[in-house]
Protein backbone atom coordinates (compact mmCIF):
# COMPACT_ATOMS: atom_id res chain seq x y z
CA UNK A 1 0.00 0.00 0.00
CA UNK A 2 1.39 3.39 -1.01
CA UNK A 3 1.60 6.28 1.43
CA UNK A 4 0.96 9.82 0.18
CA UNK A 5 1.94 13.10 1.80
CA UNK A 6 -0.02 16.03 0.39
CA UNK A 7 -0.29 14.19 -2.98
CA UNK A 8 3.43 13.29 -2.96
CA UNK A 9 4.49 9.63 -2.92
CA UNK A 10 7.73 8.67 -1.19
CA UNK A 11 10.13 6.67 -3.38
CA UNK A 12 12.99 5.24 -1.25
CA UNK A 13 14.77 3.82 -4.32
CA UNK A 14 15.32 7.37 -5.64
CA UNK A 15 15.31 9.27 -2.33
CA UNK A 16 12.59 11.28 -4.02
CA UNK A 17 9.03 12.57 -3.88
CA UNK A 18 6.78 11.84 -6.89
CA UNK A 19 3.60 13.86 -7.42
CA UNK A 20 0.64 11.59 -8.03
CA UNK A 21 -1.11 13.98 -10.44
CA UNK A 22 1.69 15.61 -12.48
CA UNK A 23 4.42 12.97 -12.22
CA UNK A 24 6.88 15.64 -11.03
CA UNK A 25 9.95 14.16 -9.31
CA UNK A 26 11.74 15.99 -6.51
CA UNK A 27 14.98 14.31 -5.49
CA UNK A 28 16.00 14.88 -1.88
CA UNK A 29 19.45 14.67 -0.35
CA UNK A 30 20.20 11.51 1.61
CA UNK A 31 19.82 13.21 4.99
CA UNK A 32 16.73 15.14 3.93
CA UNK A 33 15.01 11.89 2.95
CA UNK A 34 16.01 10.16 6.22
CA UNK A 35 14.70 13.19 8.13
CA UNK A 36 11.37 13.02 6.28
CA UNK A 37 11.03 9.29 6.97
CA UNK A 38 11.82 9.85 10.65
CA UNK A 39 9.19 12.59 10.96
CA UNK A 40 6.56 10.52 9.12
CA UNK A 41 7.26 7.37 11.16
CA UNK A 42 6.67 9.43 14.31
CA UNK A 43 3.78 11.53 12.94
CA UNK A 44 1.85 13.27 15.72
CA UNK A 45 4.80 13.08 18.13
CA UNK A 46 6.92 16.07 19.13
CA UNK A 47 10.52 15.11 18.27
CA UNK A 48 13.34 17.03 19.93
CA UNK A 49 16.23 18.54 17.98
CA UNK A 50 18.67 16.13 19.61
CA UNK A 51 16.53 13.13 18.72
CA UNK A 52 16.29 14.17 15.06
CA UNK A 53 20.00 15.01 14.75
CA UNK A 54 20.99 11.65 16.27
CA UNK A 55 18.47 9.75 14.13
CA UNK A 56 19.45 11.44 10.86
CA UNK A 57 23.12 12.38 11.08
CA UNK A 58 24.09 9.86 13.79
CA UNK A 59 27.74 10.43 14.79
CA UNK A 60 28.53 13.12 12.21
CA UNK A 61 29.51 16.66 13.18
CA UNK A 62 26.49 18.86 12.47
CA UNK A 63 26.25 22.66 12.38
CA UNK A 64 23.68 24.56 14.43
CA UNK A 65 21.60 25.42 11.36
CA UNK A 66 21.71 22.00 9.69
CA UNK A 67 18.38 20.81 11.08
CA UNK A 68 16.42 24.07 10.46
CA UNK A 69 17.86 24.18 6.93
CA UNK A 70 16.77 20.59 6.25
CA UNK A 71 13.31 21.24 7.75
CA UNK A 72 12.91 24.26 5.48
CA UNK A 73 13.92 22.21 2.42
CA UNK A 74 11.28 19.57 3.28
CA UNK A 75 8.58 22.21 3.77
CA UNK A 76 9.40 23.70 0.38
CA UNK A 77 9.31 20.27 -1.28
CA UNK A 78 5.96 19.31 0.29
CA UNK A 79 4.29 22.64 -0.44
CA UNK A 80 4.15 23.60 3.24
CA UNK A 81 4.14 27.25 4.31
CA UNK A 82 7.04 28.20 6.56
CA UNK A 83 4.82 30.51 8.60
CA UNK A 84 1.56 28.55 8.78
CA UNK A 85 3.48 25.27 9.15
CA UNK A 86 0.52 23.03 8.36
CA UNK A 87 2.57 19.87 7.64
CA UNK A 88 5.77 20.23 9.69
CA UNK A 89 5.19 22.38 12.76
CA UNK A 90 7.89 23.95 14.92
CA UNK A 91 7.15 23.53 18.64
CA UNK A 92 9.12 26.32 20.40
CA UNK A 93 11.85 25.01 22.72
CA UNK A 94 10.74 21.41 22.12
CA UNK A 95 11.32 20.42 18.50
CA UNK A 96 9.17 19.50 15.50
CA UNK A 97 5.97 17.52 14.88
CA UNK A 98 4.63 16.09 11.60
CA UNK A 99 0.87 16.53 11.04
CA UNK A 100 -0.58 13.05 10.53
CA UNK A 101 -3.66 14.57 8.79
CA UNK A 102 -1.55 15.06 5.64
CA UNK A 103 -0.72 11.34 5.40
CA UNK A 104 -3.16 9.27 3.31
CA UNK A 105 -3.26 5.64 2.22
CA UNK A 106 -5.19 5.45 -1.06
CA UNK A 107 -7.02 2.20 -1.73
CA UNK A 108 -5.54 0.13 -4.54
CA UNK A 109 -8.19 -1.34 -6.83
CA UNK A 110 -7.53 -4.77 -8.28
CA UNK A 111 -9.16 -5.38 -11.69
CA UNK A 112 -11.61 -8.29 -11.67
CA UNK A 113 -10.51 -11.33 -13.65
CA UNK A 114 -12.57 -12.09 -16.74
CA UNK A 115 -14.68 -15.26 -16.56
CA UNK A 116 -15.96 -17.36 -19.45
CA UNK A 117 -19.57 -16.51 -18.50
CA UNK A 118 -18.78 -12.76 -18.55
CA UNK A 119 -17.06 -12.88 -21.93
CA UNK A 120 -18.97 -11.09 -24.70
CA UNK A 121 -20.01 -13.23 -27.67
CA UNK A 122 -18.19 -12.60 -30.93
CA UNK A 123 -20.16 -10.32 -33.29
CA UNK A 124 -21.49 -11.74 -36.53
CA UNK A 125 -19.18 -11.35 -39.53
CA UNK A 126 -19.45 -8.04 -41.32
CA UNK A 127 -20.83 -6.12 -38.35
CA UNK A 128 -18.74 -3.34 -36.80
CA UNK A 129 -18.39 -3.25 -33.02
CA UNK A 130 -16.80 -1.07 -30.35
CA UNK A 131 -13.26 -1.93 -29.21
CA UNK A 132 -13.03 -4.20 -26.20
CA UNK A 133 -12.93 -2.40 -22.84
CA UNK A 134 -9.37 -3.65 -22.25
CA UNK A 135 -8.17 -2.03 -25.49
CA UNK A 136 -9.86 1.25 -24.58
CA UNK A 137 -8.20 1.24 -21.15
CA UNK A 138 -4.83 0.52 -22.76
CA UNK A 139 -5.26 3.43 -25.18
CA UNK A 140 -6.18 5.81 -22.34
CA UNK A 141 -3.24 4.56 -20.25
CA UNK A 142 -0.88 5.04 -23.22
CA UNK A 143 -2.05 8.63 -23.66
CA UNK A 144 -1.49 9.29 -19.96
CA UNK A 145 2.05 7.90 -20.22
CA UNK A 146 2.79 10.26 -23.13
CA UNK A 147 1.40 13.28 -21.24
CA UNK A 148 3.33 12.40 -18.07
CA UNK A 149 6.50 11.89 -20.11
CA UNK A 150 6.19 15.36 -21.66
CA UNK A 151 5.59 16.89 -18.22
CA UNK A 152 8.57 15.01 -16.78
CA UNK A 153 10.92 16.11 -19.59
CA UNK A 154 9.83 19.73 -19.09
CA UNK A 155 10.42 19.50 -15.34
CA UNK A 156 13.86 17.96 -15.83
CA UNK A 157 14.80 20.82 -18.17
CA UNK A 158 13.66 23.38 -15.61
CA UNK A 159 15.47 21.50 -12.87
CA UNK A 160 18.75 21.63 -14.79
CA UNK A 161 18.29 25.34 -15.43
CA UNK A 162 17.22 26.29 -11.90
CA UNK A 163 18.38 23.42 -9.70
CA UNK A 164 18.75 25.44 -6.53
CA UNK A 165 15.10 26.52 -6.53
CA UNK A 166 13.89 22.92 -6.93
CA UNK A 167 16.27 21.44 -4.36
CA UNK A 168 16.21 24.12 -1.72
CA UNK A 169 13.42 26.53 -2.53
CA UNK A 170 13.73 30.23 -1.78
CA UNK A 171 16.84 30.80 0.37
CA UNK A 172 15.03 32.89 3.00
CA UNK A 173 14.57 30.78 6.11
CA UNK A 174 11.47 30.10 8.25
CA UNK A 175 11.14 30.78 11.97
CA UNK A 176 13.06 28.26 14.06
CA UNK A 177 12.54 26.85 17.52
CA UNK A 178 14.13 29.79 19.29
CA UNK A 179 11.28 32.04 18.15
CA UNK A 180 13.34 34.43 15.99
CA UNK A 181 13.49 34.52 12.20
CA UNK A 182 16.38 32.81 10.44
CA UNK A 183 17.62 35.15 7.70
CA UNK A 184 19.52 34.02 4.60
CA UNK A 185 21.75 36.50 2.76
CA UNK A 186 22.91 35.64 -0.75
CA UNK A 187 26.69 36.14 -0.97
CA UNK A 188 27.21 34.38 -4.31
CA UNK A 189 29.97 35.90 -6.45
CA UNK A 190 30.68 35.45 -10.15
CA UNK A 191 34.24 34.28 -9.45
CA UNK A 192 32.85 30.85 -8.53
CA UNK A 193 30.58 29.75 -11.37
CA UNK A 194 29.63 26.43 -9.76
CA UNK A 195 29.07 27.65 -6.19
CA UNK A 196 26.26 29.56 -4.50
CA UNK A 197 26.82 30.98 -1.01
CA UNK A 198 24.19 31.84 1.62
CA UNK A 199 24.98 33.45 4.98
CA UNK A 200 22.55 32.47 7.75
CA UNK A 201 21.88 34.56 10.85
CA UNK A 202 18.96 35.36 13.14
CA UNK A 203 16.81 38.42 12.62
CA UNK A 204 18.19 40.09 15.75
CA UNK A 205 21.76 39.67 14.54
CA UNK A 206 22.81 41.78 11.53
CA UNK A 207 25.58 39.30 10.69
CA UNK A 208 28.93 40.12 9.20
CA UNK A 209 29.78 40.91 5.61
CA UNK A 210 30.96 38.08 3.34
CA UNK A 211 32.91 36.06 5.91
CA UNK A 212 33.19 32.93 3.79
CA UNK A 213 34.76 34.41 0.66
CA UNK A 214 36.94 36.70 2.78
CA UNK A 215 38.45 33.90 4.89
CA UNK A 216 38.63 30.97 2.45
CA UNK A 217 38.99 32.22 -1.14
CA UNK A 218 41.63 29.57 -1.92
CA UNK A 219 39.34 26.73 -0.84
CA UNK A 220 36.37 28.14 -2.78
CA UNK A 221 38.49 28.59 -5.90
CA UNK A 222 39.86 25.03 -5.70
CA UNK A 223 36.43 23.53 -4.96
CA UNK A 224 34.95 25.42 -7.91
CA UNK A 225 37.61 23.98 -10.24
CA UNK A 226 36.90 20.49 -8.89
CA UNK A 227 33.16 20.97 -9.45
CA UNK A 228 33.73 22.19 -13.01
CA UNK A 229 35.83 19.11 -13.78
CA UNK A 230 33.14 16.79 -12.38
CA UNK A 231 30.19 18.76 -13.85
CA UNK A 232 28.69 19.33 -10.40
CA UNK A 233 27.20 22.30 -8.55
CA UNK A 234 27.33 23.21 -4.87
CA UNK A 235 25.52 25.42 -2.36
CA UNK A 236 27.20 26.64 0.83
CA UNK A 237 25.09 27.59 3.85
CA UNK A 238 27.13 29.01 6.73
CA UNK A 239 26.84 30.80 10.03
CA UNK A 240 29.63 32.00 12.28
CA UNK A 241 30.50 33.21 15.75
CA UNK A 242 33.83 34.33 17.18
CA UNK A 243 34.62 30.77 18.23
CA UNK A 244 32.96 28.56 15.59
CA UNK A 245 32.17 28.37 11.87
CA UNK A 246 29.26 26.09 10.89
CA UNK A 247 29.12 24.96 7.25
CA UNK A 248 26.49 22.98 5.36
CA UNK A 249 27.56 22.02 1.83
CA UNK A 250 25.03 20.56 -0.64
CA UNK A 251 26.51 19.06 -3.82
CA UNK A 252 24.43 18.09 -6.85
CA UNK A 253 25.82 15.89 -9.60
CA UNK A 254 24.92 15.72 -13.29
CA UNK A 255 22.17 13.16 -12.52
CA UNK A 256 20.53 15.56 -10.02
CA UNK A 257 21.51 13.44 -7.02
CA UNK A 258 22.31 15.46 -3.89
CA UNK A 259 25.00 14.87 -1.29
CA UNK A 260 25.48 16.77 1.97
CA UNK A 261 28.52 17.65 4.07
CA UNK A 262 28.36 19.21 7.55
CA UNK A 263 31.36 20.91 9.18
CA UNK A 264 31.79 22.65 12.53
CA UNK A 265 35.20 24.34 12.81
CA UNK A 266 36.40 25.76 16.14
CA UNK A 267 38.82 28.72 16.30
CA UNK A 268 38.29 29.15 12.60
CA UNK A 269 39.72 32.69 12.45
CA UNK A 270 43.09 31.74 13.92
CA UNK A 271 44.66 30.53 10.66
CA UNK A 272 43.40 31.14 7.11
CA UNK A 273 45.68 28.51 5.50
CA UNK A 274 44.47 25.81 7.91
CA UNK A 275 40.81 26.80 7.37
CA UNK A 276 41.19 26.66 3.58
CA UNK A 277 42.96 23.31 3.78
CA UNK A 278 40.38 21.68 6.10
CA UNK A 279 37.37 22.80 4.06
CA UNK A 280 38.90 21.89 0.69
CA UNK A 281 40.03 18.43 1.84
CA UNK A 282 36.56 17.64 3.24
CA UNK A 283 34.83 18.85 0.05
CA UNK A 284 37.31 17.04 -2.21
CA UNK A 285 36.73 13.79 -0.32
CA UNK A 286 32.95 13.84 -0.74
CA UNK A 287 33.21 14.91 -4.42
CA UNK A 288 35.61 12.02 -5.14
CA UNK A 289 33.27 9.56 -3.39
CA UNK A 290 30.21 10.54 -5.47
CA UNK A 291 29.57 7.69 -7.95
CA UNK A 292 29.63 8.46 -11.65
CA UNK A 293 26.27 9.01 -13.33
CA UNK A 294 25.03 5.91 -15.20
C-alpha positions as a Python dict, from the first residue, in 0.01 Angstrom:
ca = {
    (1, 'X'): (0, 0, 0),
    (2, 'X'): (139, 339, -101),
    (3, 'X'): (160, 628, 143),
    (4, 'X'): (96, 982, 18),
    (5, 'X'): (194, 1310, 180),
    (6, 'X'): (-2, 1603, 39),
    (7, 'X'): (-29, 1419, -298),
    (8, 'X'): (343, 1329, -296),
    (9, 'X'): (449, 963, -292),
    (10, 'X'): (773, 867, -119),
    (11, 'X'): (1013, 667, -338),
    (12, 'X'): (1299, 524, -125),
    (13, 'X'): (1477, 382, -432),
    (14, 'X'): (1532, 737, -564),
    (15, 'X'): (1531, 927, -233),
    (16, 'X'): (1259, 1128, -402),
    (17, 'X'): (903, 1257, -388),
    (18, 'X'): (678, 1184, -689),
    (19, 'X'): (360, 1386, -742),
    (20, 'X'): (64, 1159, -803),
    (21, 'X'): (-111, 1398, -1044),
    (22, 'X'): (169, 1561, -1248),
    (23, 'X'): (442, 1297, -1222),
    (24, 'X'): (688, 1564, -1103),
    (25, 'X'): (995, 1416, -931),
    (26, 'X'): (1174, 1599, -651),
    (27, 'X'): (1498, 1431, -549),
    (28, 'X'): (1600, 1488, -188),
    (29, 'X'): (1945, 1467, -35),
    (30, 'X'): (2020, 1151, 161),
    (31, 'X'): (1982, 1321, 499),
    (32, 'X'): (1673, 1514, 393),
    (33, 'X'): (1501, 1189, 295),
    (34, 'X'): (1601, 1016, 622),
    (35, 'X'): (1470, 1319, 813),
    (36, 'X'): (1137, 1302, 628),
    (37, 'X'): (1103, 929, 697),
    (38, 'X'): (1182, 985, 1065),
    (39, 'X'): (919, 1259, 1096),
    (40, 'X'): (656, 1052, 912),
    (41, 'X'): (726, 737, 1116),
    (42, 'X'): (667, 943, 1431),
    (43, 'X'): (378, 1153, 1294),
    (44, 'X'): (185, 1327, 1572),
    (45, 'X'): (480, 1308, 1813),
    (46, 'X'): (692, 1607, 1913),
    (47, 'X'): (1052, 1511, 1827),
    (48, 'X'): (1334, 1703, 1993),
    (49, 'X'): (1623, 1854, 1798),
    (50, 'X'): (1867, 1613, 1961),
    (51, 'X'): (1653, 1313, 1872),
    (52, 'X'): (1629, 1417, 1506),
    (53, 'X'): (2000, 1501, 1475),
    (54, 'X'): (2099, 1165, 1627),
    (55, 'X'): (1847, 975, 1413),
    (56, 'X'): (1945, 1144, 1086),
    (57, 'X'): (2312, 1238, 1108),
    (58, 'X'): (2409, 986, 1379),
    (59, 'X'): (2774, 1043, 1479),
    (60, 'X'): (2853, 1312, 1221),
    (61, 'X'): (2951, 1666, 1318),
    (62, 'X'): (2649, 1886, 1247),
    (63, 'X'): (2625, 2266, 1238),
    (64, 'X'): (2368, 2456, 1443),
    (65, 'X'): (2160, 2542, 1136),
    (66, 'X'): (2171, 2200, 969),
    (67, 'X'): (1838, 2081, 1108),
    (68, 'X'): (1642, 2407, 1046),
    (69, 'X'): (1786, 2418, 693),
    (70, 'X'): (1677, 2059, 625),
    (71, 'X'): (1331, 2124, 775),
    (72, 'X'): (1291, 2426, 548),
    (73, 'X'): (1392, 2221, 242),
    (74, 'X'): (1128, 1957, 328),
    (75, 'X'): (858, 2221, 377),
    (76, 'X'): (940, 2370, 38),
    (77, 'X'): (931, 2027, -128),
    (78, 'X'): (596, 1931, 29),
    (79, 'X'): (429, 2264, -44),
    (80, 'X'): (415, 2360, 324),
    (81, 'X'): (414, 2725, 431),
    (82, 'X'): (704, 2820, 656),
    (83, 'X'): (482, 3051, 860),
    (84, 'X'): (156, 2855, 878),
    (85, 'X'): (348, 2527, 915),
    (86, 'X'): (52, 2303, 836),
    (87, 'X'): (257, 1987, 764),
    (88, 'X'): (577, 2023, 969),
    (89, 'X'): (519, 2238, 1276),
    (90, 'X'): (789, 2395, 1492),
    (91, 'X'): (715, 2353, 1864),
    (92, 'X'): (912, 2632, 2040),
    (93, 'X'): (1185, 2501, 2272),
    (94, 'X'): (1074, 2141, 2212),
    (95, 'X'): (1132, 2042, 1850),
    (96, 'X'): (917, 1950, 1550),
    (97, 'X'): (597, 1752, 1488),
    (98, 'X'): (463, 1609, 1160),
    (99, 'X'): (87, 1653, 1104),
    (100, 'X'): (-58, 1305, 1053),
    (101, 'X'): (-366, 1457, 879),
    (102, 'X'): (-155, 1506, 564),
    (103, 'X'): (-72, 1134, 540),
    (104, 'X'): (-316, 927, 331),
    (105, 'X'): (-326, 564, 222),
    (106, 'X'): (-519, 545, -106),
    (107, 'X'): (-702, 220, -173),
    (108, 'X'): (-554, 13, -454),
    (109, 'X'): (-819, -134, -683),
    (110, 'X'): (-753, -477, -828),
    (111, 'X'): (-916, -538, -1169),
    (112, 'X'): (-1161, -829, -1167),
    (113, 'X'): (-1051, -1133, -1365),
    (114, 'X'): (-1257, -1209, -1674),
    (115, 'X'): (-1468, -1526, -1656),
    (116, 'X'): (-1596, -1736, -1945),
    (117, 'X'): (-1957, -1651, -1850),
    (118, 'X'): (-1878, -1276, -1855),
    (119, 'X'): (-1706, -1288, -2193),
    (120, 'X'): (-1897, -1109, -2470),
    (121, 'X'): (-2001, -1323, -2767),
    (122, 'X'): (-1819, -1260, -3093),
    (123, 'X'): (-2016, -1032, -3329),
    (124, 'X'): (-2149, -1174, -3653),
    (125, 'X'): (-1918, -1135, -3953),
    (126, 'X'): (-1945, -804, -4132),
    (127, 'X'): (-2083, -612, -3835),
    (128, 'X'): (-1874, -334, -3680),
    (129, 'X'): (-1839, -325, -3302),
    (130, 'X'): (-1680, -107, -3035),
    (131, 'X'): (-1326, -193, -2921),
    (132, 'X'): (-1303, -420, -2620),
    (133, 'X'): (-1293, -240, -2284),
    (134, 'X'): (-937, -365, -2225),
    (135, 'X'): (-817, -203, -2549),
    (136, 'X'): (-986, 125, -2458),
    (137, 'X'): (-820, 124, -2115),
    (138, 'X'): (-483, 52, -2276),
    (139, 'X'): (-526, 343, -2518),
    (140, 'X'): (-618, 581, -2234),
    (141, 'X'): (-324, 456, -2025),
    (142, 'X'): (-88, 504, -2322),
    (143, 'X'): (-205, 863, -2366),
    (144, 'X'): (-149, 929, -1996),
    (145, 'X'): (205, 790, -2022),
    (146, 'X'): (279, 1026, -2313),
    (147, 'X'): (140, 1328, -2124),
    (148, 'X'): (333, 1240, -1807),
    (149, 'X'): (650, 1189, -2011),
    (150, 'X'): (619, 1536, -2166),
    (151, 'X'): (559, 1689, -1822),
    (152, 'X'): (857, 1501, -1678),
    (153, 'X'): (1092, 1611, -1959),
    (154, 'X'): (983, 1973, -1909),
    (155, 'X'): (1042, 1950, -1534),
    (156, 'X'): (1386, 1796, -1583),
    (157, 'X'): (1480, 2082, -1817),
    (158, 'X'): (1366, 2338, -1561),
    (159, 'X'): (1547, 2150, -1287),
    (160, 'X'): (1875, 2163, -1479),
    (161, 'X'): (1829, 2534, -1543),
    (162, 'X'): (1722, 2629, -1190),
    (163, 'X'): (1838, 2342, -970),
    (164, 'X'): (1875, 2544, -653),
    (165, 'X'): (1510, 2652, -653),
    (166, 'X'): (1389, 2292, -693),
    (167, 'X'): (1627, 2144, -436),
    (168, 'X'): (1621, 2412, -172),
    (169, 'X'): (1342, 2653, -253),
    (170, 'X'): (1373, 3023, -178),
    (171, 'X'): (1684, 3080, 37),
    (172, 'X'): (1503, 3289, 300),
    (173, 'X'): (1457, 3078, 611),
    (174, 'X'): (1147, 3010, 825),
    (175, 'X'): (1114, 3078, 1197),
    (176, 'X'): (1306, 2826, 1406),
    (177, 'X'): (1254, 2685, 1752),
    (178, 'X'): (1413, 2979, 1929),
    (179, 'X'): (1128, 3204, 1815),
    (180, 'X'): (1334, 3443, 1599),
    (181, 'X'): (1349, 3452, 1220),
    (182, 'X'): (1638, 3281, 1044),
    (183, 'X'): (1762, 3515, 770),
    (184, 'X'): (1952, 3402, 460),
    (185, 'X'): (2175, 3650, 276),
    (186, 'X'): (2291, 3564, -75),
    (187, 'X'): (2669, 3614, -97),
    (188, 'X'): (2721, 3438, -431),
    (189, 'X'): (2997, 3590, -645),
    (190, 'X'): (3068, 3545, -1015),
    (191, 'X'): (3424, 3428, -945),
    (192, 'X'): (3285, 3085, -853),
    (193, 'X'): (3058, 2975, -1137),
    (194, 'X'): (2963, 2643, -976),
    (195, 'X'): (2907, 2765, -619),
    (196, 'X'): (2626, 2956, -450),
    (197, 'X'): (2682, 3098, -101),
    (198, 'X'): (2419, 3184, 162),
    (199, 'X'): (2498, 3345, 498),
    (200, 'X'): (2255, 3247, 775),
    (201, 'X'): (2188, 3456, 1085),
    (202, 'X'): (1896, 3536, 1314),
    (203, 'X'): (1681, 3842, 1262),
    (204, 'X'): (1819, 4009, 1575),
    (205, 'X'): (2176, 3967, 1454),
    (206, 'X'): (2281, 4178, 1153),
    (207, 'X'): (2558, 3930, 1069),
    (208, 'X'): (2893, 4012, 920),
    (209, 'X'): (2978, 4091, 561),
    (210, 'X'): (3096, 3808, 334),
    (211, 'X'): (3291, 3606, 591),
    (212, 'X'): (3319, 3293, 379),
    (213, 'X'): (3476, 3441, 66),
    (214, 'X'): (3694, 3670, 278),
    (215, 'X'): (3845, 3390, 489),
    (216, 'X'): (3863, 3097, 245),
    (217, 'X'): (3899, 3222, -114),
    (218, 'X'): (4163, 2957, -192),
    (219, 'X'): (3934, 2673, -84),
    (220, 'X'): (3637, 2814, -278),
    (221, 'X'): (3849, 2859, -590),
    (222, 'X'): (3986, 2503, -570),
    (223, 'X'): (3643, 2353, -496),
    (224, 'X'): (3495, 2542, -791),
    (225, 'X'): (3761, 2398, -1024),
    (226, 'X'): (3690, 2049, -889),
    (227, 'X'): (3316, 2097, -945),
    (228, 'X'): (3373, 2219, -1301),
    (229, 'X'): (3583, 1911, -1378),
    (230, 'X'): (3314, 1679, -1238),
    (231, 'X'): (3019, 1876, -1385),
    (232, 'X'): (2869, 1933, -1040),
    (233, 'X'): (2720, 2230, -855),
    (234, 'X'): (2733, 2321, -487),
    (235, 'X'): (2552, 2542, -236),
    (236, 'X'): (2720, 2664, 83),
    (237, 'X'): (2509, 2759, 385),
    (238, 'X'): (2713, 2901, 673),
    (239, 'X'): (2684, 3080, 1003),
    (240, 'X'): (2963, 3200, 1228),
    (241, 'X'): (3050, 3321, 1575),
    (242, 'X'): (3383, 3433, 1718),
    (243, 'X'): (3462, 3077, 1823),
    (244, 'X'): (3296, 2856, 1559),
    (245, 'X'): (3217, 2837, 1187),
    (246, 'X'): (2926, 2609, 1089),
    (247, 'X'): (2912, 2496, 725),
    (248, 'X'): (2649, 2298, 536),
    (249, 'X'): (2756, 2202, 183),
    (250, 'X'): (2503, 2056, -64),
    (251, 'X'): (2651, 1906, -382),
    (252, 'X'): (2443, 1809, -685),
    (253, 'X'): (2582, 1589, -960),
    (254, 'X'): (2492, 1572, -1329),
    (255, 'X'): (2217, 1316, -1252),
    (256, 'X'): (2053, 1556, -1002),
    (257, 'X'): (2151, 1344, -702),
    (258, 'X'): (2231, 1546, -389),
    (259, 'X'): (2500, 1487, -129),
    (260, 'X'): (2548, 1677, 197),
    (261, 'X'): (2852, 1765, 407),
    (262, 'X'): (2836, 1921, 755),
    (263, 'X'): (3136, 2091, 918),
    (264, 'X'): (3179, 2265, 1253),
    (265, 'X'): (3520, 2434, 1281),
    (266, 'X'): (3640, 2576, 1614),
    (267, 'X'): (3882, 2872, 1630),
    (268, 'X'): (3829, 2915, 1260),
    (269, 'X'): (3972, 3269, 1245),
    (270, 'X'): (4309, 3174, 1392),
    (271, 'X'): (4466, 3053, 1066),
    (272, 'X'): (4340, 3114, 711),
    (273, 'X'): (4568, 2851, 550),
    (274, 'X'): (4447, 2581, 791),
    (275, 'X'): (4081, 2680, 737),
    (276, 'X'): (4119, 2666, 358),
    (277, 'X'): (4296, 2331, 378),
    (278, 'X'): (4038, 2168, 610),
    (279, 'X'): (3737, 2280, 406),
    (280, 'X'): (3890, 2189, 69),
    (281, 'X'): (4003, 1843, 184),
    (282, 'X'): (3656, 1764, 324),
    (283, 'X'): (3483, 1885, 5),
    (284, 'X'): (3731, 1704, -221),
    (285, 'X'): (3673, 1379, -32),
    (286, 'X'): (3295, 1384, -74),
    (287, 'X'): (3321, 1491, -442),
    (288, 'X'): (3561, 1202, -514),
    (289, 'X'): (3327, 956, -339),
    (290, 'X'): (3021, 1054, -547),
    (291, 'X'): (2957, 769, -795),
    (292, 'X'): (2963, 846, -1165),
    (293, 'X'): (2627, 901, -1333),
    (294, 'X'): (2503, 591, -1520),
}
